[in-house]
């Protein structure tokens, strides 16, 4: 999780806070390796959440970061409009 937080664009101090269960307010660029793009995060809240299996997941504004990136890039929305036959 530490490596992932650093790859997303958080610095070491922010990553340390996240890994110790603290929420951080963040404004700046976040990077998605999956989409190979950056997005400007303006005053978001980041936190690491542990699930029932003790796995760690990064959330932005209480949304899993993968879903948050999709929303920022406008992905996963219906783009087709046409006549059904």
mmCIF file of the C-alpha atoms, coordinates in Angstrom:
data_MODEL
# 
_entry.id   MODEL 
# 
loop_
_atom_site.group_PDB 
_atom_site.id 
_atom_site.type_symbol 
_atom_site.label_atom_id 
_atom_site.label_alt_id 
_atom_site.label_comp_id 
_atom_site.label_asym_id 
_atom_site.label_entity_id 
_atom_site.label_seq_id 
_atom_site.pdbx_PDB_ins_code 
_atom_site.Cartn_x 
_atom_site.Cartn_y 
_atom_site.Cartn_z 
_atom_site.occupancy 
_atom_site.B_iso_or_equiv 
_atom_site.pdbx_formal_charge 
_atom_site.auth_seq_id 
_atom_site.auth_comp_id 
_atom_site.auth_asym_id 
_atom_site.auth_atom_id 
_atom_site.pdbx_PDB_model_num 
ATOM 1  C CA . UNK A 1 1  ? 0.000   0.000  0.000   1.00 0.00 ? 1  UNK A CA 1 
ATOM 2  C CA . UNK A 1 2  ? 2.900   2.355  0.710   1.00 0.00 ? 2  UNK A CA 1 
ATOM 3  C CA . UNK A 1 3  ? 4.237   1.948  -2.829  1.00 0.00 ? 3  UNK A CA 1 
ATOM 4  C CA . UNK A 1 4  ? 0.775   2.517  -4.308  1.00 0.00 ? 4  UNK A CA 1 
ATOM 5  C CA . UNK A 1 5  ? 0.208   5.725  -2.340  1.00 0.00 ? 5  UNK A CA 1 
ATOM 6  C CA . UNK A 1 6  ? 3.566   7.068  -3.515  1.00 0.00 ? 6  UNK A CA 1 
ATOM 7  C CA . UNK A 1 7  ? 2.785   6.105  -7.134  1.00 0.00 ? 7  UNK A CA 1 
ATOM 8  C CA . UNK A 1 8  ? -0.566  7.913  -6.958  1.00 0.00 ? 8  UNK A CA 1 
ATOM 9  C CA . UNK A 1 9  ? 1.294   11.092 -6.014  1.00 0.00 ? 9  UNK A CA 1 
ATOM 10 C CA . UNK A 1 10 ? 1.190   11.351 -2.243  1.00 0.00 ? 10 UNK A CA 1 
ATOM 11 C CA . UNK A 1 11 ? 4.462   12.300 -0.576  1.00 0.00 ? 11 UNK A CA 1 
ATOM 12 C CA . UNK A 1 12 ? 6.105   10.238 2.175   1.00 0.00 ? 12 UNK A CA 1 
ATOM 13 C CA . UNK A 1 13 ? 4.585   12.243 5.032   1.00 0.00 ? 13 UNK A CA 1 
ATOM 14 C CA . UNK A 1 14 ? 1.070   11.971 3.583   1.00 0.00 ? 14 UNK A CA 1 
ATOM 15 C CA . UNK A 1 15 ? 1.554   8.261  2.892   1.00 0.00 ? 15 UNK A CA 1 
ATOM 16 C CA . UNK A 1 16 ? 2.710   7.687  6.475   1.00 0.00 ? 16 UNK A CA 1 
ATOM 17 C CA . UNK A 1 17 ? -0.422  9.401  7.812   1.00 0.00 ? 17 UNK A CA 1 
ATOM 18 C CA . UNK A 1 18 ? -2.658  7.346  5.515   1.00 0.00 ? 18 UNK A CA 1 
ATOM 19 C CA . UNK A 1 19 ? -1.029  4.081  6.566   1.00 0.00 ? 19 UNK A CA 1 
ATOM 20 C CA . UNK A 1 20 ? -1.548  4.991  10.226  1.00 0.00 ? 20 UNK A CA 1 
ATOM 21 C CA . UNK A 1 21 ? -5.301  5.381  9.716   1.00 0.00 ? 21 UNK A CA 1 
ATOM 22 C CA . UNK A 1 22 ? -5.471  9.146  9.432   1.00 0.00 ? 22 UNK A CA 1 
ATOM 23 C CA . UNK A 1 23 ? -7.523  10.992 6.839   1.00 0.00 ? 23 UNK A CA 1 
ATOM 24 C CA . UNK A 1 24 ? -5.728  13.694 4.896   1.00 0.00 ? 24 UNK A CA 1 
ATOM 25 C CA . UNK A 1 25 ? -7.046  16.627 2.912   1.00 0.00 ? 25 UNK A CA 1 
ATOM 26 C CA . UNK A 1 26 ? -5.294  16.825 -0.425  1.00 0.00 ? 26 UNK A CA 1 
ATOM 27 C CA . UNK A 1 27 ? -5.104  19.215 -3.323  1.00 0.00 ? 27 UNK A CA 1 
ATOM 28 C CA . UNK A 1 28 ? -2.789  18.421 -6.202  1.00 0.00 ? 28 UNK A CA 1 
ATOM 29 C CA . UNK A 1 29 ? -2.213  15.996 -9.029  1.00 0.00 ? 29 UNK A CA 1 
ATOM 30 C CA . UNK A 1 30 ? -2.946  12.274 -8.676  1.00 0.00 ? 30 UNK A CA 1 
ATOM 31 C CA . UNK A 1 31 ? -1.630  9.766  -11.185 1.00 0.00 ? 31 UNK A CA 1 
ATOM 32 C CA . UNK A 1 32 ? -3.391  6.651  -12.441 1.00 0.00 ? 32 UNK A CA 1 
ATOM 33 C CA . UNK A 1 33 ? -0.998  3.995  -13.735 1.00 0.00 ? 33 UNK A CA 1 
ATOM 34 C CA . UNK A 1 34 ? -3.969  2.081  -15.119 1.00 0.00 ? 34 UNK A CA 1 
ATOM 35 C CA . UNK A 1 35 ? -5.060  4.953  -17.367 1.00 0.00 ? 35 UNK A CA 1 
ATOM 36 C CA . UNK A 1 36 ? -1.587  6.554  -17.625 1.00 0.00 ? 36 UNK A CA 1 
ATOM 37 C CA . UNK A 1 37 ? -3.094  9.948  -16.891 1.00 0.00 ? 37 UNK A CA 1 
ATOM 38 C CA . UNK A 1 38 ? -3.024  12.610 -14.198 1.00 0.00 ? 38 UNK A CA 1 
ATOM 39 C CA . UNK A 1 39 ? -6.024  14.327 -12.706 1.00 0.00 ? 39 UNK A CA 1 
ATOM 40 C CA . UNK A 1 40 ? -6.207  17.414 -10.516 1.00 0.00 ? 40 UNK A CA 1 
ATOM 41 C CA . UNK A 1 41 ? -7.698  16.596 -7.127  1.00 0.00 ? 41 UNK A CA 1 
ATOM 42 C CA . UNK A 1 42 ? -9.053  19.763 -5.549  1.00 0.00 ? 42 UNK A CA 1 
ATOM 43 C CA . UNK A 1 43 ? -9.597  19.593 -1.786  1.00 0.00 ? 43 UNK A CA 1 
ATOM 44 C CA . UNK A 1 44 ? -10.357 15.866 -1.538  1.00 0.00 ? 44 UNK A CA 1 
ATOM 45 C CA . UNK A 1 45 ? -10.207 13.619 1.504   1.00 0.00 ? 45 UNK A CA 1 
ATOM 46 C CA . UNK A 1 46 ? -7.998  10.556 1.209   1.00 0.00 ? 46 UNK A CA 1 
ATOM 47 C CA . UNK A 1 47 ? -8.060  7.604  3.576   1.00 0.00 ? 47 UNK A CA 1 
ATOM 48 C CA . UNK A 1 48 ? -6.938  4.003  3.698   1.00 0.00 ? 48 UNK A CA 1 
ATOM 49 C CA . UNK A 1 49 ? -9.662  1.582  4.716   1.00 0.00 ? 49 UNK A CA 1 
ATOM 50 C CA . UNK A 1 50 ? -9.160  -1.958 5.944   1.00 0.00 ? 50 UNK A CA 1 
ATOM 51 C CA . UNK A 1 51 ? -11.809 -4.487 4.916   1.00 0.00 ? 51 UNK A CA 1 
ATOM 52 C CA . UNK A 1 52 ? -12.991 -7.517 6.880   1.00 0.00 ? 52 UNK A CA 1 
ATOM 53 C CA . UNK A 1 53 ? -10.130 -9.593 5.421   1.00 0.00 ? 53 UNK A CA 1 
ATOM 54 C CA . UNK A 1 54 ? -7.630  -6.991 6.649   1.00 0.00 ? 54 UNK A CA 1 
ATOM 55 C CA . UNK A 1 55 ? -6.800  -5.823 3.107   1.00 0.00 ? 55 UNK A CA 1 
ATOM 56 C CA . UNK A 1 56 ? -6.005  -2.135 2.683   1.00 0.00 ? 56 UNK A CA 1 
ATOM 57 C CA . UNK A 1 57 ? -7.754  0.043  0.109   1.00 0.00 ? 57 UNK A CA 1 
ATOM 58 C CA . UNK A 1 58 ? -7.223  3.700  -0.719  1.00 0.00 ? 58 UNK A CA 1 
ATOM 59 C CA . UNK A 1 59 ? -10.368 5.831  -0.934  1.00 0.00 ? 59 UNK A CA 1 
ATOM 60 C CA . UNK A 1 60 ? -10.853 9.380  -2.191  1.00 0.00 ? 60 UNK A CA 1 
ATOM 61 C CA . UNK A 1 61 ? -13.926 11.127 -0.783  1.00 0.00 ? 61 UNK A CA 1 
ATOM 62 C CA . UNK A 1 62 ? -15.101 7.726  0.517   1.00 0.00 ? 62 UNK A CA 1 
ATOM 63 C CA . UNK A 1 63 ? -14.959 6.193  -2.988  1.00 0.00 ? 63 UNK A CA 1 
ATOM 64 C CA . UNK A 1 64 ? -12.430 3.489  -3.920  1.00 0.00 ? 64 UNK A CA 1 
ATOM 65 C CA . UNK A 1 65 ? -9.673  5.216  -5.879  1.00 0.00 ? 65 UNK A CA 1 
ATOM 66 C CA . UNK A 1 66 ? -10.187 3.080  -9.015  1.00 0.00 ? 66 UNK A CA 1 
ATOM 67 C CA . UNK A 1 67 ? -13.843 4.163  -9.151  1.00 0.00 ? 67 UNK A CA 1 
ATOM 68 C CA . UNK A 1 68 ? -12.880 7.762  -8.365  1.00 0.00 ? 68 UNK A CA 1 
ATOM 69 C CA . UNK A 1 69 ? -10.471 7.822  -11.331 1.00 0.00 ? 69 UNK A CA 1 
ATOM 70 C CA . UNK A 1 70 ? -13.200 6.420  -13.614 1.00 0.00 ? 70 UNK A CA 1 
ATOM 71 C CA . UNK A 1 71 ? -15.537 9.203  -12.543 1.00 0.00 ? 71 UNK A CA 1 
ATOM 72 C CA . UNK A 1 72 ? -12.865 11.858 -13.081 1.00 0.00 ? 72 UNK A CA 1 
ATOM 73 C CA . UNK A 1 73 ? -12.093 10.576 -16.571 1.00 0.00 ? 73 UNK A CA 1 
ATOM 74 C CA . UNK A 1 74 ? -15.786 10.152 -17.471 1.00 0.00 ? 74 UNK A CA 1 
ATOM 75 C CA . UNK A 1 75 ? -15.432 6.408  -17.958 1.00 0.00 ? 75 UNK A CA 1 
ATOM 76 C CA . UNK A 1 76 ? -18.029 3.757  -17.271 1.00 0.00 ? 76 UNK A CA 1 
ATOM 77 C CA . UNK A 1 77 ? -20.911 5.919  -18.398 1.00 0.00 ? 77 UNK A CA 1 
ATOM 78 C CA . UNK A 1 78 ? -23.231 4.985  -21.201 1.00 0.00 ? 78 UNK A CA 1 
ATOM 79 C CA . UNK A 1 79 ? -22.020 6.739  -24.321 1.00 0.00 ? 79 UNK A CA 1 
ATOM 80 C CA . UNK A 1 80 ? -24.127 4.966  -26.918 1.00 0.00 ? 80 UNK A CA 1 
ATOM 81 C CA . UNK A 1 81 ? -27.283 6.631  -28.058 1.00 0.00 ? 81 UNK A CA 1 
ATOM 82 C CA . UNK A 1 82 ? -29.122 5.182  -30.940 1.00 0.00 ? 82 UNK A CA 1 
ATOM 83 C CA . UNK A 1 83 ? -32.191 3.404  -32.081 1.00 0.00 ? 83 UNK A CA 1 
ATOM 84 C CA . UNK A 1 84 ? -32.839 -0.087 -30.837 1.00 0.00 ? 84 UNK A CA 1 
ATOM 85 C CA . UNK A 1 85 ? -34.084 -2.481 -33.415 1.00 0.00 ? 85 UNK A CA 1 
# 
